[in-house]
Amino acid sequence: MTTLATSSPDHKLSLGTVMLSALGVVFGDIGTSPLYAFKETINPEHGIGLSPEVVLGLLSLIVWGLIFVVTLKYVVFVLRADNDGEGGILSLQALARQALGNMKAARPWWAAVGVLGLIGGAMFYGDSLITPAISVLSAVEGLEVQAPALQPAVLPVTVTILVALFWIQRRGTHVVGRIFGPVMLLWFVVLALGGLAQIAREPQVVQALDPRHALRFLFTHRYQALPVLGAVFLAFTGGEALYADMGHFGARPIRLAWLFIALPALVLNYFGQGALVLADPAAADNPFFRLYPPWSVMPMIVLAALATVIASQAVISGAFSITAQAMRLGYLPRMRIVQTSGEAIGQIYVPTVNWLLMTGVILIVLGFRSSSALSAAYGIAVSVTMVTTTLLAGIVAFGLWKWNRTAIVVGVAAFAAVDLGFVAANSFKVLEGGWLTLGVAAVVMVIFTTWSKGRELGLAVAAAERLPLDSFIESLALHMPHRVRGTAVFPNADVESAPFALLHNLKHNQVLHDRVVVVKVESCDTPRVDARQRIEAHECGHGIWTMVARHGFMERPDLPEYMRIFAYQNALAVEAMTTSYFVTRASVSPGHMPRMNPLRQALFAWLQRNAGRASDYFQLPDNRVVEMGQRTG
């Protein structure tokens, strides 16, 4: 039997088990799209009617979109972009930068690639707000089908489920993760069975497999085509998760789960909804729940609620992961990160992001009040992210994979044309609600760029005031201070200058530890760093060492662990209980960064004041930390 390694090297899981786990994490978002996607394509506001030609055209657009956008683009093409086993927009950005590094003529595009990756990351936050709201709300709206008198209960029930979902995040996804896979497998089985039963009554819907129906619809309804395509696109939201979650399961289980479980079930369900509407146009108000017998609607509501909670969990976990990656790449200030699993490093909880998301999601539910209204806000962020993925993957194919140039141009042009078509279609939703996700993405982009630029300028200002470490060591030969037992570790922006904390400790306490280690913790453009390249240390004399410690953007910096490696590699006796960590809490006065406008300076200063503690970020023991303040400017 084929086996795959899990996060622990001592355990092996069968391919089927990993596929089942992937169903519970990767396909939650796209798997719950049938709850609302087809209903929005036949919305009376489009003015296209419900003739057999229209229904077949819409179904054909959906099925061929699933084949072209999700299967060909993501499953066949993008999943090849394996960055040391990891996926996601920031991993793809790192690969694209490597590709540009191999092409001297393309190096001026380095900054543009960085912006593309940041845009994709910023758009993900907008998606993280909309997905839980529309998914859970659309599931609970099934109550109206069961009993119209329950309509007033929809919003309270939705808010209750969402509050419970965000509340349990602090306990870690492993608490509820054990049931995710089986629930989603049951969900896809029920999707397929519901669709098959209705297809058997109206077999003509299988004609939608002919792409000419899609083309005929676009030609016949060319004036309504773009707004309708914006609704059709709802069937593909969640496709980006196939790549984003590749690091958890590997490409092969995701491909197989999509091709043999998720895709067939989705197609059958959409066709079943189309068949139902052909037989009974009155079912267009909620074709998903009307697929099933009246006695089964309430169990379906419960199952749908579970499935939408799973879909929401995937994007919430994704928001935690992308926040951690952005912090380590220098685009966000330090925030408190809680490791919720002792086995899986990717299972983390970021309290600040969790409560911000919960507040935003609940306000969105209360503001829009229905999944139909929310659909206007959904799609634009995902479609923009898909464009950035296409362009970055094309750069990787050209610069790293060395594929045929003509094939790359043709393929990327085809994918980009479809992606841009959906961006244009979703642009019609901007005034109706799409402004929300674009606004969230714009705010995140401002924070990304302000923090990155502010750090760069702040480090430059601080560098002008620093004493070179070589000069400091030379001064010790002239006047050696009193030495005390133990090791003092000083995290610093570089290893060429004397840390502020080192100088002030010497000035105020007039002592120097027997061993002093100046450490630069460096984030790399790879998910993980090879153990042999983790530590680079150099002895400077008088018991002073410099060390560069490297980590990948999927790894949490662990300074005590780096010190253990340092001691082992250099055969030094470094005891944990006699090691002290001196960290600097720096701040730059607004008005002292002339290359940044005053508003952004004020934002940077606010971000600095509210940044997490360096001791938490570097996982330092509280009883061994000394923190000193530094104000520059």
C-alpha positions as CSV (number, residue, x, y, z in Angstrom):
1,M,0.0,0.0,0.0
2,T,1.3,3.5,-0.8
3,T,2.2,5.4,2.3
4,L,3.0,9.0,3.1
5,A,4.9,10.5,5.9
6,T,3.2,12.8,8.4
7,S,4.7,15.5,10.5
8,S,6.3,12.8,12.7
9,P,8.9,10.7,11.0
10,D,7.9,7.7,13.1
11,H,4.5,7.4,11.6
12,K,3.1,6.5,8.1
13,L,-0.3,7.1,6.8
14,S,-2.0,5.4,3.9
15,L,-2.7,7.4,0.8
16,G,-6.4,7.0,1.5
17,T,-6.1,8.3,5.0
18,V,-4.3,11.4,3.8
19,M,-6.9,11.9,1.0
20,L,-9.6,11.8,3.7
21,S,-7.8,14.4,5.8
22,A,-7.4,16.6,2.7
23,L,-11.1,16.4,2.1
24,G,-11.7,17.9,5.6
25,V,-9.3,20.8,5.1
26,V,-8.7,21.6,1.5
27,F,-12.1,21.2,-0.1
28,G,-14.4,22.8,2.6
29,D,-14.7,26.1,0.8
30,I,-15.3,24.9,-2.8
31,G,-17.3,21.9,-1.4
32,T,-19.9,24.2,0.1
33,S,-20.3,26.4,-3.0
34,P,-23.4,24.4,-4.2
35,L,-25.3,25.9,-1.3
36,Y,-25.4,29.3,-3.0
37,A,-23.5,29.4,-6.3
38,F,-26.2,28.0,-8.7
39,K,-28.9,29.9,-6.9
40,E,-27.1,33.1,-7.6
41,T,-26.6,32.3,-11.3
42,I,-30.4,32.0,-11.8
43,N,-31.1,35.1,-9.7
44,P,-34.1,36.9,-11.4
45,E,-32.1,40.2,-11.2
46,H,-30.0,38.9,-14.1
47,G,-33.1,38.9,-16.4
48,I,-32.1,35.8,-18.3
49,G,-35.2,33.6,-17.5
50,L,-35.2,29.8,-16.8
51,S,-35.5,28.3,-20.3
52,P,-33.8,24.9,-20.9
53,E,-31.2,26.7,-23.1
54,V,-30.4,29.1,-20.2
55,V,-30.1,26.4,-17.6
56,L,-27.9,24.2,-19.8
57,G,-25.7,27.2,-20.6
58,L,-25.2,28.0,-17.0
59,L,-24.4,24.4,-16.0
60,S,-22.0,24.2,-18.9
61,L,-20.2,27.4,-17.7
62,I,-19.9,25.9,-14.2
63,V,-18.6,22.5,-15.2
64,W,-16.1,23.8,-17.7
65,G,-15.0,26.4,-15.3
66,L,-14.3,23.7,-12.7
67,I,-12.4,21.8,-15.4
68,F,-10.4,24.7,-16.8
69,V,-9.8,26.9,-13.7
70,V,-9.6,24.3,-10.9
71,T,-8.5,21.1,-12.6
72,L,-6.2,22.4,-15.4
73,K,-4.8,25.5,-13.7
74,Y,-4.5,24.4,-10.1
75,V,-4.4,20.6,-10.1
76,V,-2.3,20.1,-13.2
77,F,-0.2,23.3,-13.4
78,V,0.1,25.3,-10.1
79,L,0.5,22.3,-7.8
80,R,3.8,21.7,-9.5
81,A,5.1,24.8,-7.8
82,D,6.4,22.9,-4.8
83,N,8.5,25.2,-2.5
84,D,10.2,22.6,-0.3
85,G,6.8,20.9,0.1
86,E,4.9,24.2,0.8
87,G,2.3,26.0,-1.3
88,G,0.4,29.3,-1.0
89,I,0.8,32.8,-2.5
90,L,3.8,33.8,-0.4
91,S,5.6,30.5,-1.2
92,L,4.9,31.1,-4.9
93,Q,6.3,34.6,-4.5
94,A,9.5,33.2,-3.1
95,L,9.8,30.8,-6.0
96,A,9.2,33.5,-8.5
97,R,11.9,35.6,-6.9
98,Q,14.3,32.7,-7.2
99,A,13.3,32.4,-10.8
100,L,14.1,36.1,-11.4
101,G,17.4,35.7,-9.6
102,N,18.4,33.1,-12.3
103,M,17.5,35.6,-15.1
104,K,19.8,38.7,-14.9
105,A,17.7,40.7,-17.4
106,A,14.6,40.1,-15.2
107,R,16.0,41.2,-11.9
108,P,14.5,44.7,-12.2
109,W,11.1,43.0,-11.9
110,W,12.0,41.7,-8.4
111,A,10.0,44.4,-6.6
112,A,7.0,43.9,-8.9
113,V,7.0,40.2,-8.0
114,G,7.0,41.1,-4.3
115,V,4.1,43.4,-4.8
116,L,2.1,40.7,-6.6
117,G,2.7,38.3,-3.7
118,L,1.6,40.9,-1.2
119,I,-1.6,41.7,-3.2
120,G,-2.5,38.0,-3.2
121,G,-1.9,37.8,0.5
122,A,-3.9,41.0,1.3
123,M,-6.8,39.7,-0.8
124,F,-6.8,36.5,1.2
125,Y,-7.7,38.5,4.3
126,G,-10.8,39.8,2.5
127,D,-11.7,36.3,1.6
128,S,-11.2,35.2,5.2
129,L,-13.9,37.6,6.3
130,I,-16.5,36.7,3.6
131,T,-16.2,32.9,3.5
132,P,-17.3,32.2,7.1
133,A,-20.2,34.7,6.8
134,I,-21.6,33.5,3.5
135,S,-21.0,29.8,4.1
136,V,-22.6,29.5,7.5
137,L,-25.4,32.0,6.6
138,S,-26.3,30.0,3.5
139,A,-26.5,26.8,5.5
140,V,-28.7,28.2,8.2
141,E,-31.0,29.7,5.5
142,G,-32.2,26.2,5.0
143,L,-34.4,26.8,8.0
144,E,-36.6,28.9,5.7
145,V,-37.2,25.9,3.4
146,Q,-38.1,23.7,6.3
147,A,-40.4,26.3,7.9
148,P,-40.8,29.8,6.6
149,A,-41.8,30.9,10.1
150,L,-38.2,30.2,11.3
151,Q,-36.9,33.0,9.1
152,P,-36.3,35.4,12.1
153,A,-34.1,32.8,13.7
154,V,-31.6,32.7,10.8
155,L,-29.4,35.6,11.9
156,P,-29.2,34.7,15.6
157,V,-28.4,31.0,14.8
158,T,-25.7,32.1,12.3
159,V,-24.1,34.5,14.8
160,T,-24.2,31.9,17.5
161,I,-22.4,29.3,15.3
162,L,-19.8,31.9,14.3
163,V,-19.0,33.0,17.8
164,A,-18.6,29.3,18.9
165,L,-16.4,28.7,15.9
166,F,-14.0,31.5,16.7
167,W,-14.1,30.8,20.4
168,I,-12.8,27.2,20.0
169,Q,-9.8,28.4,17.8
170,R,-7.7,28.9,21.0
171,R,-7.9,25.1,21.6
172,G,-6.4,24.3,18.2
173,T,-7.8,22.8,15.1
174,H,-6.8,19.3,16.2
175,V,-9.6,19.4,18.7
176,V,-12.3,19.3,16.0
177,G,-10.0,18.2,13.1
178,R,-10.6,14.5,13.7
179,I,-14.1,14.7,12.4
180,F,-13.4,17.0,9.5
181,G,-12.5,14.3,6.9
182,P,-15.3,11.9,7.5
183,V,-17.9,14.7,7.6
184,M,-16.7,16.1,4.3
185,L,-16.7,12.7,2.8
186,L,-20.3,12.2,3.9
187,W,-21.1,15.7,2.5
188,F,-19.7,14.9,-0.9
189,V,-21.6,11.6,-1.0
190,V,-24.8,13.3,-0.1
191,L,-24.1,16.0,-2.8
192,A,-23.7,13.3,-5.4
193,L,-26.7,11.3,-4.3
194,G,-29.0,14.3,-4.3
195,G,-27.9,15.3,-7.7
196,L,-28.1,11.8,-9.2
197,A,-31.7,11.4,-8.0
198,Q,-32.8,14.5,-9.8
199,I,-30.7,13.8,-12.9
200,A,-32.5,10.5,-13.3
201,R,-35.8,12.4,-13.6
202,E,-34.4,15.0,-16.0
203,P,-31.6,13.3,-17.9
204,Q,-31.4,16.1,-20.5
205,V,-29.2,18.1,-18.2
206,V,-26.2,16.0,-19.0
207,Q,-26.1,17.8,-22.4
208,A,-24.4,20.6,-20.4
209,L,-21.2,18.6,-20.7
210,D,-21.1,20.0,-24.3
211,P,-19.1,23.3,-24.0
212,R,-21.1,24.7,-27.0
213,H,-24.0,25.3,-24.6
214,A,-21.7,27.6,-22.6
215,L,-20.5,29.5,-25.7
216,R,-24.1,29.8,-27.0
217,F,-25.2,31.3,-23.7
218,L,-22.4,33.9,-23.7
219,F,-23.2,34.8,-27.3
220,T,-27.0,34.9,-26.9
221,H,-26.9,36.8,-23.6
222,R,-23.8,38.9,-24.2
223,Y,-25.2,42.0,-22.4
224,Q,-26.0,40.0,-19.2
225,A,-22.9,37.7,-19.6
226,L,-20.5,39.6,-17.2
227,P,-22.9,39.9,-14.2
228,V,-23.8,36.2,-14.7
229,L,-20.2,35.2,-14.8
230,G,-19.7,36.9,-11.5
231,A,-22.2,34.5,-10.1
232,V,-20.8,31.5,-11.9
233,F,-17.4,32.4,-10.3
234,L,-18.9,31.5,-6.9
235,A,-18.6,27.8,-7.9
236,F,-14.8,28.2,-8.1
237,T,-14.1,30.1,-4.9
238,G,-11.9,27.9,-2.7
239,G,-9.9,26.6,-5.7
240,E,-6.9,28.6,-4.3
241,A,-7.0,26.4,-1.2
242,L,-5.8,23.4,-3.3
243,Y,-2.4,25.1,-3.6
244,A,-2.4,27.0,-0.3
245,D,-2.8,23.7,1.7
246,M,-0.4,21.6,-0.3
247,G,2.2,21.7,2.5
248,H,-0.2,19.8,4.9
249,F,-0.9,16.9,2.6
250,G,1.3,16.9,-0.5
251,A,0.2,17.4,-4.1
252,R,-0.8,13.8,-4.9
253,P,-3.5,13.2,-2.3
254,I,-5.0,16.6,-3.2
255,R,-5.1,15.7,-6.9
256,L,-6.7,12.3,-6.3
257,A,-9.2,13.7,-3.8
258,W,-10.3,16.3,-6.3
259,L,-10.4,14.1,-9.4
260,F,-12.2,11.1,-7.8
261,I,-14.3,12.6,-5.0
262,A,-14.8,16.3,-5.0
263,L,-15.1,17.2,-8.7
264,P,-17.6,14.3,-9.6
265,A,-19.8,15.1,-6.5
266,L,-19.9,18.9,-7.3
267,V,-20.8,18.3,-11.0
268,L,-23.5,15.8,-10.1
269,N,-25.0,18.2,-7.5
270,Y,-25.0,21.2,-9.8
271,F,-26.6,19.2,-12.6
272,G,-29.2,17.9,-10.1
273,Q,-30.0,21.5,-9.1
274,G,-30.3,22.4,-12.8
275,A,-32.6,19.4,-13.5
276,L,-34.8,20.4,-10.5
277,V,-35.2,23.9,-11.8
278,L,-36.1,22.6,-15.3
279,A,-38.8,20.4,-13.8
280,D,-40.0,23.0,-11.2
281,P,-39.0,26.6,-11.8
282,A,-40.5,27.5,-8.4
283,A,-37.6,25.7,-6.8
284,A,-35.2,28.4,-8.0
285,D,-35.6,30.2,-4.6
286,N,-33.3,27.6,-3.0
287,P,-32.6,24.7,-5.4
288,F,-30.0,23.1,-3.1
289,F,-32.2,22.3,-0.2
290,R,-35.2,21.5,-2.4
291,L,-33.2,18.7,-4.0
292,Y,-33.9,16.6,-0.9
293,P,-37.1,15.1,0.4
294,P,-38.9,17.3,3.1
295,W,-38.1,14.8,5.9
296,S,-34.4,15.1,5.2
297,V,-34.1,18.9,5.1
298,M,-33.4,19.4,8.8
299,P,-30.6,16.7,8.8
300,M,-29.2,18.4,5.7
301,I,-29.2,21.8,7.4
302,V,-27.2,20.2,10.3
303,L,-24.8,18.6,7.8
304,A,-24.5,21.8,5.8
305,A,-23.8,23.7,9.0
306,L,-21.0,21.3,9.8
307,A,-19.6,21.5,6.3
308,T,-19.6,25.3,6.3
309,V,-17.9,25.4,9.7
310,I,-15.2,23.2,8.2
311,A,-15.0,25.6,5.2
312,S,-14.7,28.5,7.6
313,Q,-12.1,26.7,9.6
314,A,-9.9,26.3,6.6
315,V,-9.7,30.1,5.8
316,I,-9.4,31.0,9.5
317,S,-6.4,28.6,9.8
318,G,-5.1,30.1,6.5
319,A,-5.3,33.6,7.9
320,F,-3.2,32.5,10.9
321,S,-0.6,30.9,8.6
322,I,-0.3,33.8,6.3
323,T,0.0,36.2,9.2
324,A,2.9,34.1,10.6
325,Q,4.6,34.0,7.2
326,A,4.2,37.8,6.7
327,M,5.6,38.4,10.2
328,R,8.7,36.3,9.4
329,L,9.2,37.9,6.0
330,G,9.1,41.4,7.6
331,Y,5.7,42.6,6.4
332,L,3.9,42.6,9.8
333,P,4.9,43.5,13.3
334,R,5.4,40.8,15.8
335,M,2.2,39.3,17.2
336,R,1.6,36.6,19.8
337,I,1.5,33.1,18.2
338,V,0.3,30.1,20.2
339,Q,1.4,26.7,19.1
340,T,-1.7,24.5,19.5
341,S,-0.1,21.1,18.6
342,G,3.0,19.4,19.8
343,E,3.2,17.4,16.6
344,A,2.1,19.6,13.7
345,I,4.1,22.9,13.5
346,G,1.5,24.4,11.2
347,Q,-1.2,24.3,13.8
348,I,-1.0,27.8,15.3
349,Y,-3.4,30.3,16.9
350,V,-3.0,34.1,16.5
351,P,-5.3,35.7,19.1
352,T,-5.2,39.2,17.6
353,V,-6.2,38.0,14.1
354,N,-8.8,35.6,15.5
355,W,-10.8,38.3,17.4
356,L,-10.4,40.8,14.5
357,L,-11.8,38.2,12.1
358,M,-14.7,37.3,14.5
359,T,-15.7,41.0,14.9
360,G,-15.5,41.6,11.2
361,V,-17.5,38.5,10.2
362,I,-20.3,39.1,12.7
363,L,-20.6,42.8,11.5
364,I,-20.8,41.5,7.9
365,V,-23.5,39.0,8.7
366,L,-25.6,41.7,10.5
367,G,-25.0,44.2,7.8
368,F,-25.8,42.1,4.7
369,R,-28.3,39.8,6.4
370,S,-28.6,37.2,3.6
371,S,-26.3,35.0,1.5
372,S,-27.7,36.6,-1.7
373,A,-26.7,40.0,-0.5
374,L,-23.3,38.7,0.6
375,S,-22.6,37.1,-2.8
376,A,-22.2,40.7,-4.1
377,A,-19.2,41.1,-1.8
378,Y,-17.8,37.6,-2.6
379,G,-15.5,36.8,-5.6
380,I,-13.6,40.0,-6.4
381,A,-10.8,39.2,-3.9
382,V,-10.5,35.6,-5.0
383,S,-10.5,36.5,-8.7
384,V,-7.6,39.0,-8.2
385,T,-5.7,36.4,-6.2
386,M,-6.1,33.9,-9.1
387,V,-4.6,36.5,-11.5
388,T,-1.5,36.9,-9.3
389,T,-1.1,33.2,-9.0
390,T,-1.2,32.7,-12.7
391,L,1.4,35.4,-13.3
392,L,3.8,34.2,-10.5
393,A,3.4,30.5,-11.7
394,G,4.3,31.6,-15.2
395,I,7.5,33.2,-14.0
396,V,8.4,30.0,-12.1
397,A,7.7,27.9,-15.1
398,F,10.0,30.1,-17.2
399,G,12.8,30.8,-14.8
400,L,13.0,27.6,-12.7
401,W,11.4,24.8,-14.6
402,K,12.8,26.0,-18.0
403,W,9.6,24.9,-19.9
404,N,9.2,25.7,-23.5
405,R,8.8,29.4,-23.9
406,T,5.9,29.2,-26.4
407,A,4.0,26.8,-24.3
408,I,4.4,29.0,-21.2
409,V,3.2,32.1,-23.1
410,V,0.2,30.4,-24.6
411,G,-0.8,28.7,-21.3
412,V,-0.4,31.7,-19.1
413,A,-2.2,33.9,-21.6
414,A,-5.1,31.5,-21.7
415,F,-5.3,31.2,-17.9
416,A,-4.9,35.0,-17.4
417,A,-7.6,35.8,-20.0
418,V,-10.1,33.6,-18.1
419,D,-8.9,35.1,-14.7
420,L,-9.2,38.6,-16.0
421,G,-12.6,37.8,-17.4
422,F,-13.8,36.8,-14.0
423,V,-12.2,40.0,-12.4
424,A,-14.1,42.0,-14.9
425,A,-17.3,40.1,-14.1
426,N,-16.8,40.6,-10.4
427,S,-16.1,44.3,-10.9
428,F,-19.8,44.7,-11.4
429,K,-20.2,43.8,-7.7
430,V,-17.9,46.5,-6.4
431,L,-20.6,49.0,-5.6
432,E,-23.0,46.4,-4.3
433,G,-20.6,45.0,-1.7
434,G,-17.3,44.1,-3.4
435,W,-15.9,47.4,-2.0
436,L,-15.7,45.6,1.3
437,T,-13.1,43.0,0.4
438,L,-11.2,45.5,-1.7
439,G,-11.2,47.9,1.2
440,V,-10.0,45.2,3.6
441,A,-7.2,44.2,1.1
442,A,-6.2,47.9,0.7
443,V,-5.9,48.4,4.5
444,V,-3.8,45.2,4.7
445,M,-1.6,46.3,1.8
446,V,-1.0,49.7,3.5
447,I,0.0,47.9,6.7
448,F,2.3,45.4,4.8
449,T,4.1,48.2,2.9
450,T,4.2,50.7,5.9
451,W,5.7,48.1,8.2
452,S,8.2,46.9,5.7
453,K,9.3,50.4,4.6
454,G,9.3,51.7,8.2
455,R,11.5,48.9,9.4
456,E,13.9,49.5,6.6
457,L,14.1,53.3,7.3
458,G,14.2,52.7,11.1
459,L,17.1,50.3,10.8
460,A,18.9,52.8,8.6
461,V,18.4,55.6,11.1
462,A,19.5,53.3,14.0
463,A,22.5,52.1,12.0
464,A,23.8,55.7,11.8
465,E,24.0,55.8,15.6
466,R,25.5,52.4,16.1
467,L,29.1,51.6,17.3
468,P,30.9,49.0,15.1
469,L,31.3,45.8,17.0
470,D,35.0,45.7,16.0
471,S,35.6,49.1,17.6
472,F,33.8,47.9,20.7
473,I,36.0,44.8,21.0
474,E,39.2,46.9,20.4
475,S,38.2,49.1,23.3
476,L,38.0,46.1,25.6
477,A,41.7,45.6,25.2
478,L,42.3,49.1,26.7
479,H,39.8,48.8,29.5
480,M,38.4,45.4,30.4
481,P,35.2,45.7,32.5
482,H,34.4,43.3,35.3
483,R,33.4,39.9,33.9
484,V,30.6,37.9,35.4
485,R,29.8,34.2,35.0
486,G,27.4,33.0,32.3
487,T,26.3,33.7,28.8
488,A,24.6,36.9,27.5
489,V,22.7,36.7,24.2
490,F,21.9,39.9,22.3
491,P,19.5,39.6,19.3
492,N,20.5,42.4,16.9
493,A,19.6,43.6,13.4
494,D,23.1,42.8,12.2
495,V,26.4,41.3,13.6
496,E,28.6,44.2,12.5
497,S,27.4,46.7,15.2
498,A,27.4,46.5,19.0
499,P,23.8,46.0,20.2
500,F,22.2,48.9,22.1
501,A,21.3,46.6,25.0
502,L,25.0,45.5,25.3
503,L,26.3,49.1,25.5
504,H,23.6,50.1,28.0
505,N,24.1,47.1,30.2
506,L,27.8,47.8,30.3
507,K,27.2,51.5,31.0
508,H,24.7,51.0,33.8
509,N,25.8,47.8,35.4
510,Q,29.5,48.1,34.5
511,V,29.8,44.3,33.9
512,L,30.3,42.0,30.9
513,H,29.4,38.3,30.9
514,D,32.2,35.7,30.3
515,R,30.6,34.9,27.0
516,V,28.7,37.3,24.8
517,V,26.8,36.2,21.7
518,V,25.5,38.8,19.2
519,V,22.8,37.1,17.2
520,K,21.1,38.1,13.9
521,V,18.0,36.0,13.3
522,E,17.4,35.9,9.6
523,S,14.3,34.8,7.7
524,C,14.9,33.1,4.4
525,D,12.7,32.8,1.3
526,T,12.3,29.1,1.8
527,P,9.7,27.3,4.0
528,R,12.4,25.6,6.1
529,V,16.1,25.8,6.5
530,D,18.4,22.8,6.3
531,A,19.9,22.0,9.7
532,R,23.4,22.3,8.3
533,Q,22.8,25.9,7.3
534,R,20.9,26.9,10.4
535,I,23.8,28.4,12.4
536,E,26.9,30.3,11.3
537,A,29.0,31.4,14.2
538,H,32.3,33.3,14.5
539,E,34.6,34.0,17.5
540,C,35.7,37.6,17.6
541,G,37.9,37.5,20.8
542,H,37.5,38.4,24.4
543,G,34.7,35.8,24.7
544,I,32.6,37.6,22.2
545,W,30.9,35.7,19.4
546,T,28.7,36.6,16.5
547,M,26.1,34.2,15.1
548,V,23.7,34.3,12.2
549,A,20.6,32.0,12.8
550,R,18.4,31.3,9.8
551,H,14.9,30.0,9.7
552,G,12.3,29.5,6.9
553,F,9.0,31.4,6.7
554,M,7.1,28.3,7.8
555,E,9.3,28.0,11.0
556,R,9.0,29.8,14.3
557,P,12.3,31.4,15.4
558,D,13.5,29.6,18.6
559,L,16.6,31.3,20.0
560,P,17.1,28.9,22.9
561,E,17.2,26.1,20.4
562,Y,19.7,28.0,18.2
563,M,21.9,28.5,21.3
564,R,21.9,24.7,21.9
565,I,23.0,24.1,18.3
566,F,25.6,26.9,18.7
567,A,27.0,25.3,21.9
568,Y,27.1,21.8,20.3
569,Q,28.8,22.9,17.1
570,N,31.5,24.8,18.9
571,A,32.0,22.4,21.8
572,L,31.0,25.1,24.4
573,A,29.4,24.6,27.8
574,V,26.4,26.9,27.6
575,E,24.0,26.2,30.4
576,A,20.4,27.2,30.0
577,M,20.1,28.5,33.6
578,T,23.2,30.8,33.3
579,T,22.1,32.2,29.9
580,S,20.4,35.6,29.8
581,Y,18.8,37.2,26.8
582,F,19.0,41.0,26.4
583,V,16.4,42.3,24.0
584,T,15.8,45.9,22.8
585,R,12.3,47.4,22.4
586,A,13.0,50.0,19.7
587,S,10.9,52.9,18.6
588,V,11.4,55.6,16.0
589,S,9.9,59.0,16.7
590,P,7.4,60.2,14.0
591,G,8.9,62.9,11.9
592,H,12.4,61.3,11.8
593,M,11.9,59.3,8.6
594,P,11.8,61.9,5.8
595,R,11.2,59.3,3.1
596,M,7.8,58.4,4.6
597,N,4.8,60.7,4.7
598,P,3.5,61.8,8.1
599,L,0.4,59.6,8.1
600,R,2.4,56.5,7.4
601,Q,4.9,57.5,10.0
602,A,2.1,57.7,12.5
603,L,0.8,54.3,11.5
604,F,4.3,52.8,11.8
605,A,4.7,54.3,15.2
606,W,1.3,52.9,16.3
607,L,2.3,49.4,14.9
608,Q,5.5,49.6,16.8
609,R,3.8,50.4,20.1
610,N,1.4,47.5,19.7
611,A,3.9,45.0,18.4
612,G,4.3,41.8,20.4
613,R,7.2,41.2,22.7
614,A,10.5,40.1,21.2
615,S,10.8,37.5,23.9
616,D,7.5,35.8,22.8
617,Y,8.6,35.9,19.1
618,F,12.0,34.3,19.8
619,Q,10.4,31.9,22.4
620,L,12.6,33.0,25.2
621,P,12.1,31.9,28.8
622,D,10.5,34.8,30.8
623,N,12.8,34.3,33.8
624,R,15.9,34.8,31.6
625,V,15.0,38.0,29.7
626,V,16.1,41.5,30.2
627,E,14.3,44.1,28.1
628,M,15.6,47.6,27.3
629,G,14.0,50.5,25.5
630,Q,15.6,52.5,22.7
631,R,14.2,55.6,21.1
632,T,15.7,56.7,17.8
633,G,15.3,60.2,16.3
